[in-house]
Structure formats: structure tokens, C-alpha cells
């Protein structure tokens, strides 16, 4: 029953056409069911934690599984088994994927470290054999056997108790199987409900897009009607006198020529207003119309160059501000403020740049609040030395207080700390990775903390997300 349920769950999820072949598969792989499941997990790239039996097994006995695995591939890990069990319990599927990636294993090979109960078909086969043996005996023999059994049962009530126990066991097994089917049904209903919700969201988004498009078309029609009204109004106005018209045409030519030559002292917005006013006057002069086209092309080109220049300034400012946020060089607050002021003076008027400026300013203000002008590397090394000194003097309370205050520099207590044992050119050898929480505890032992800060990586909020140390 167990192997049948596991195969049924696999084929329901990944190959429903093969469900009817399960009995034949079990018959062909009798005694080798575990190898069959292993091959199917590899074939369909199934993480064991996604299947009900293995998920239930990991919930009950993940420690035995991890001990069996690390005994084969990394016995040194056994001493950390409790921490590994905790990490495994939080994210089973992710943990198993990481194991396979690190030790270059197929995902299905993990079943080699999972205990399966004895195959129930053995019990069934033995019962069938007993029944066949009984059929081969004469009827009189069966009657005598029934009488003898009845007599023996009266003399030995223990057999009746054994029968009751077996009955209870089968009843419990039936209840557990029904519970599994119920949970499976609930899970399928949940998945169907999530799919219906996702479909509803997609339909709602489509309706919103259609409504927005309808509104855009309505706005376009309204603008077109407005332009038609304005044109009709202009046509009804009195035409300029011939003399005034000639003077206006000559003035327009004089005003348009500097724009075409790109020597006009007017701003680009003023040039656009001037060209638009000439278009609205409808001078109906071929030369002026041609000059208007040239002027608009010149303005467009100037706008493009202006936007390109502005974009280049924005890109450069963005890069500089991100460098200030990371502060890989460990600059002081005063140095950061000087570079920030230079970027502010450009007045780029870009929302993203203004947001980055605010973040850098907040970082600088935070640095000024803690220890003005003191580089982050110096602050860290002072903290490490202070912890060691306090522990050496026997003042563990002070050492613990220093550890808590130092952790405030980091994104979280599990921020990684990498210790360089040896570095020659591009060749770098690292010690076993640790966390800042553990490293600060090691600082209590002066013999184990003889390291110097090599590199500091900060996040956008100025917190340390990774620390590189090097042996002194």
C-alpha cells in the first residue's frame, strides 16, 4: 500500500497517463520498489520533500536522515547535526536541493538515506499461501481443525487478544489512510481555489486595461473636437491687411533664421512658443512655412542633445551616489559629505537622483551621530579589541554589551564573515565561513581573534552585509 500510494502521487502530478500501469510496475519491481521510486524521482526531477510520505518522514525523523547522509559524504558535519536539523526543518526542499548541488548528486539518490517500512505485500502473500493450503485439505479435516481451534482458543485466550490487536492495527491504518486522502483532497481544492483567484485577477486586470484604453480614445476624440472648434473660430476672424501681412512675414523670417542657424539666444521653450505662434497666425507664405519646418527640426535636435547631456549627467550622478552608499573605500563622513555636496550643486532635478541623495545624506547623518570622522574599519577593530580586553579582564558583562552594540553595525547577526588565511596575487585561501555573531563570541578569546579588517560591504542603508577579515 505504501509504495502504491507514493507511485500514485508521483504519476498524478507528473504523468497521469501512467497511473493504470502502477500495479504492473510494482509486480515487475517486486523487492526493488525503492530503486523504482529512486529512478522516478530522477526522471521527473522531483524533490522528495514535495511528496506526502517523504514530507511526513522528514517531519518525524529528519535527524536520522541527515546523520545517514553526512556519515557517507561529510562526517565532520555530524557534530553540528542539531543546527542542521533546525535549518532543514525550516526549508526542507531548498535544503535538499543545496545538498545535491554541493555534493553533485541526483535528487532521487536521497531516497537511499530514507527508511521504508517492510512491504505489506509479504503479509498478503503469506495469507494467500495459507488459504491455498487449507483448500487442499479434506472437508473433515477442516471441521476437525475448527473444533480443535475453538477448543484451543478457549484454553488460550492470548490468541483472541492477538486477533483483537491486529484488528485495531488495521483499523488505525485505515483511519490514517483516510486522513491522508482527506488532506490530499483539501490540498487539491486549495490549488484549484488559488488558480481560480489568479484567473479572476487576470480578468480584472484585462478589464482595467480595456477601460483605460476606452478613456484614452475618449480623450483623443475630445481633443480633436476642440482643435476643430478652434480652427473654425480662426477661419471666421478677419484676415490681416496685405501690408500688415507682408510686415509680419518679414518679421517671422528674421525671427526664424537664428533658430534655424542654432544661434538664437532664446531658451528652447521660448523658441518653441515663437514657432507655435507663427503657425497659429497662418501666414500662408511658402518660404515662412519651409522655415518653420526647419526651425522645428533645429529645436528638436537641440532638445535631443540637451536630453542626452542631461541623461549622461544623471547616469554619472547615479553611479557616484551608489558608490557613496556602499562606501567600499571606508571614507569618513566629512569626505562623503563633500562629494555629496558636489552632486547636489548640479541641480539635476531627477526624482531617482533626489531619492539617492536623501539616502546618502541619511547615511552621513548616521555616521556623524555614532562616531564622526572615524572610518568603519577602525570602529570595528576597536570594538573587536574592546571585547577581547574586557573578556581578558574577566568582565564578561562588558564584553557582552560591546557585542550587542557592535551587532548594530550589521544587517543581522547572521551576516557572513570570511577570514582570509593566505593571499598571494590572485590566489586566496579562506578559513571556514562564520557569522558575525559567532565571530564576536570568538573575540572573547584573544588567541582566536588575531585578525584585521580587510574589506567591508555595505547595503543601501549603510549597514554591513558582509565582512572580510585577514590573519595578522
C-alpha positions, 0 to 999 in steps of 0.5 A, a space after each residue: 500500500 505504501 509504495 502504491 500510494 507514493 507511485 500514485 502521487 508521483 504519476 498524478 502530478 507528473 504523468 497521469 497517463 501512467 497511473 493504470 500501469 502502477 500495479 504492473 510496475 510494482 509486480 515487475 519491481 517486486 523487492 526493488 520498489 525503492 530503486 523504482 521510486 529512486 529512478 522516478 524521482 530522477 526522471 521527473 526531477 522531483 524533490 522528495 520533500 514535495 511528496 506526502 510520505 517523504 514530507 511526513 518522514 522528514 517531519 518525524 525523523 529528519 535527524 536520522 536522515 541527515 546523520 545517514 547522509 553526512 556519515 557517507 559524504 561529510 562526517 565532520 558535519 555530524 557534530 553540528 547535526 542539531 543546527 542542521 536539523 533546525 535549518 532543514 526543518 525550516 526549508 526542507 526542499 531548498 535544503 535538499 536541493 543545496 545538498 545535491 548541488 554541493 555534493 553533485 548528486 541526483 535528487 532521487 539518490 536521497 531516497 537511499 538515506 530514507 527508511 521504508 517500512 517492510 512491504 505489506 505485500 509479504 503479509 498478503 502473500 503469506 495469507 494467500 499461501 495459507 488459504 491455498 493450503 487449507 483448500 487442499 485439505 479434506 472437508 473433515 479435516 477442516 471441521 476437525 481443525 475448527 473444533 480443535 481451534 475453538 477448543 484451543 482458543 478457549 484454553 488460550 485466550 492470548 490468541 483472541 487478544 492477538 486477533 483483537 490487536 491486529 484488528 485495531 492495527 488495521 483499523 488505525 491504518 485505515 483511519 490514517 489512510 483516510 486522513 491522508 486522502 482527506 488532506 490530499 483532497 483539501 490540498 487539491 481544492 486549495 490549488 484549484 481555489 488559488 488558480 481560480 483567484 489568479 484567473 479572476 485577477 487576470 480578468 480584472 486586470 484585462 478589464 482595467 486595461 480595456 477601460 483605460 484604453 476606452 478613456 484614452 480614445 475618449 480623450 483623443 476624440 475630445 481633443 480633436 473636437 476642440 482643435 476643430 472648434 478652434 480652427 473654425 473660430 480662426 477661419 471666421 476672424 478677419 484676415 490681416 491687411 496685405 501690408 500688415 501681412 507682408 510686415 509680419 512675414 518679414 518679421 517671422 523670417 528674421 525671427 526664424 533664421 537664428 533658430 534655424 542657424 542654432 544661434 538664437 539666444 532664446 531658451 528652447 521653450 521660448 523658441 518653441 512658443 515663437 514657432 507655435 505662434 507663427 503657425 497659429 497666425 497662418 501666414 500662408 507664405 511658402 518660404 515662412 512655412 519651409 522655415 518653420 519646418 526647419 526651425 522645428 527640426 533645429 529645436 528638436 535636435 537641440 532638445 535631443 542633445 540637451 536630453 542626452 547631456 542631461 541623461 549622461 549627467 544623471 547616469 554619472 550622478 547615479 553611479 557616484 551616489 551608489 558608490 557613496 552608499 556602499 562606501 567600499 573605500 571606508 571614507 569618513 563622513 566629512 569626505 562623503 559629505 563633500 562629494 555629496 555636496 558636489 552632486 547636489 550643486 548640479 541641480 539635476 532635478 531627477 526624482 531617482 537622483 533626489 531619492 539617492 541623495 536623501 539616502 546618502 545624506 541619511 547615511 552621513 547623518 548616521 555616521 556623524 551621530 555614532 562616531 564622526 570622522 572615524 572610518 568603519 574599519 577602525 570602529 570595528 577593530 576597536 570594538 573587536 579589541 574592546 571585547 577581547 580586553 574586557 573578556 581578558 579582564 574577566 568582565 564578561 558583562 562588558 564584553 557582552 554589551 560591546 557585542 550587542 552594540 557592535 551587532 548594530 553595525 550589521 544587517 543581522 547577526 547572521 551576516 557572513 564573515 570570511 577570514 582570509 588565511 593566505 593571499 598571494 596575487 590572485 590566489 586566496 585561501 579562506 578559513 571556514 565561513 562564520 557569522 558575525 555573531 559567532 565571530 564576536 563570541 570568538 573575540 572573547 578569546 584573544 588567541 582566536 581573534 588575531 585578525 584585521 579588517 580587510 574589506 567591508 560591504 555595505 547595503 543601501 542603508 549603510 549597514 554591513 552585509 558582509 565582512 572580510 577579515 585577514 590573519 595578522 
